[in-house]
Amino acid sequence: MADDATAVAETPEAEKLEQNVTVEDAGPARKTITIEVPESRIKDKIEETYGTLRDDAVLPGFRKGRAPRRLLEKRFAESIRDDVKQRILAESYQQALEDHDLDVLGEPDVEGIEDLELPESGALTFKVEVEVTPDVKLPDFKTIKVEKPSAEVTDEDLDKETESLRERFGKMSEVEDPKIAEGDYVQCDVKVLAGEDAGDDAEVLDERADVYTLIHGEKNEFKGHIAGFLVEDMGKRLKGKKLGHVETISMTGPKGHENEKIKGQPITLVLNVKQVSRLEPAPVEQLIEQMGVENEDAFNERLKEMLEQRKQQQQQADMRKQAAEQLVEKVDLELPEGIKGRQIERTLHRRRMELMYAGMPEEQVEQQLAEARTESEEAAIAQLKQFFVLDKASKDLEIEVDQNEINGRIAMMAMQQGRRPEKLRQQMMQRGEIEQLFLSIREAKTLDKVLEQAEVVDKA
């Protein structure tokens, strides 16, 4: 949660600021910090500021550094007092966090900051309310019991992976004057309008050009996603339509959407069909050549090795999930309200990386994320609780993550997606996902340590 943490500047012991601080509980994982700054410190800061100003100020009729104090006060008194106030608030708050070892989340809320002024005499007293990392008491890891699933690769697994690779490396061709069919990729311009059955005069909440949706049939329950939205009957709506068709879809915005104007609100999607493309799966011979093997038997053997590795990763991921769920169940934890909403976006970032690491094609990743946005906030809150529990466990177990581990994970995801690692890294940085990758690796290493102490039994 480093993007929510307020950095604490270290203050040398000799430079400790003179102030009186009290810290009180203000609710679940919230604290009220009361800070009293003595008059002497306020006056010293004002004199220091005037001294700096006198050295730098240039006033008409006076050489630099020669302007009299009374003129400086007349011209700059209000701005200087405001500047001193801001500096005192910031310095006092930072030292209070350090002195009382407070791990703060998000931005501080200073009570009455708009009306707060430096007193002409006497002390300055102000209150700050903050969200802090909740206290976590971990259970004995030996009380965790998990089942170890099978990692066996079946012939059915090999057939499914072969078909997936044929589609991934297949050739996409635009269809001239088509009727949309199952399996087609449809390119649309999309508008998201506020309100149910919204017209052209409605507020535009989002607008995207040239986005794709894959037309699913009965096998996939006709579900489809576009621009991050899951449409339950997309296949039925668009099948048989032609270029230029405009599809209007009224729906309720996903409960897990990042935009508050969309989240849980009535909206209308307007899809303008611009292009239809059809996929021709790659022949197995092409896959054999790309993999650099001699024949189909060698291809299947190599594919089996890859699937065995993936299954082992999935096996470990399944056991980690069991351990994490049990840890959360065994910890009584109250969360600060303010950070629950911010967790939704983090959850989606984390889910994207996990799916990519599992080797899922981009189209399926986006489908899963669209479905995840429809989930209730309870899922995000459960993830948030898990973060705090595993954060505490990682500190107790002294888990560390180095840059080589991050680079290695990016390289693995890039290989499974058929992409260049540097391009994937750049995209992840733009999305703000590198920190989530760090946390994902740290949590995995933490849970592996927990599993070393847990009871592990083979799944029947």
Secondary structure, 3 states (H helix, E strand, C coil): CCCCECCCCCCCHHHCCCCEEEEEECCCCEEEEEEEECHHHHHHHHHHHHHHHHHHCCCCCCCCCCCCHHHHHHHHHHHHHHHHHHHHHHHHHHHHHHHCCCCEEEEEEECCCCCCCCCCCCCEEEEEEEEECCCCCCCCHHHCEEEECCCCCCHHHHHHHHHHHHHHCCEEEECCCCCCCCCCEEEEEEEEEECCCCCCCCCEEEEEEEEEEECCCHHHCCCEEECCEEECCHHHHHCCCCCCCEEEEEEECCCCCCCCCCCCCEEEEEEEEEEEEEEECCCHHHHHHHHCCCCHHHHHHHHHHHHHHHHHHHHHHHHHHHHHHHHHHCCCCCCCHHHHHHHHHHHHHHHHHHHHHCCCCHHHHHHHHHHHHCCCHHHHHHHHHHHHHHHHHHHHCCCCCCHHHHHHHHHHHHHHHCCCHHHHHHHHHHHCCHHHHHHHHHHHHHHHHHHHHCEEEECC
